[in-house]
């Protein structure tokens, strides 16, 4: 797991003076997961928006 220094610095600069350690760990893990998901390539097997709209229209 990796977290960018920039995101970590922003978090530290904006955190309260006192923070529960378990809450800190939870927030750090969430930040790591978000950052990892943002780095992943999009999955190509999802339909493009126009195709999805057409398919949804057929449902109704």
C-alpha positions in Angstrom: 0.0 0.0 0.0 1.2 3.4 -0.9 0.0 6.9 -0.3 1.3 10.0 -1.9 3.1 12.5 0.2 0.9 15.3 -1.1 -2.3 13.6 0.0 -0.8 12.7 3.3 0.4 16.2 3.9 -3.0 17.6 3.1 -4.6 15.2 5.5 -2.2 16.1 8.3 -2.6 19.8 7.7 -6.4 19.5 8.0 -6.8 17.0 10.9 -7.9 18.1 14.3 -5.5 18.7 17.2 -6.5 15.4 18.7 -7.6 12.3 16.8 -8.5 8.8 17.8 -5.7 6.4 16.6 -8.2 3.9 15.2 -10.0 6.6 13.3 -6.7 7.8 12.0 -5.9 4.3 10.7 -9.3 3.9 9.1 -9.0 7.3 7.3 -5.5 6.5 6.1 -6.6 3.1 4.8 -9.5 4.7 3.0 -7.2 7.3 1.4 -4.9 4.5 0.2 -7.8 2.6 -1.3 -9.1 5.7 -3.1 -5.7 6.6 -4.4 -5.2 3.0 -5.7 -8.6 3.0 -7.4 -7.8 6.3 -9.1 -4.5 4.8 -10.5 -6.2 1.7 -12.0 -7.0 1.7 -15.6 -10.7 1.8 -16.4 -12.3 -1.6 -17.2 -13.2 -1.8 -20.9 -16.0 -4.2 -20.6 -18.5 -1.6 -19.4 -20.9 -0.3 -22.1 -20.4 3.3 -23.1 -23.1 5.7 -21.9 -25.1 5.9 -25.1 -25.3 2.1 -25.3 -26.3 1.9 -21.6 -29.0 4.4 -22.2 -30.4 2.5 -25.1 -30.4 -0.8 -23.1 -32.1 0.9 -20.1 -34.8 2.3 -22.5 -35.5 -1.3 -23.6 -36.2 -2.3 -20.0 -39.1 0.0 -19.5 
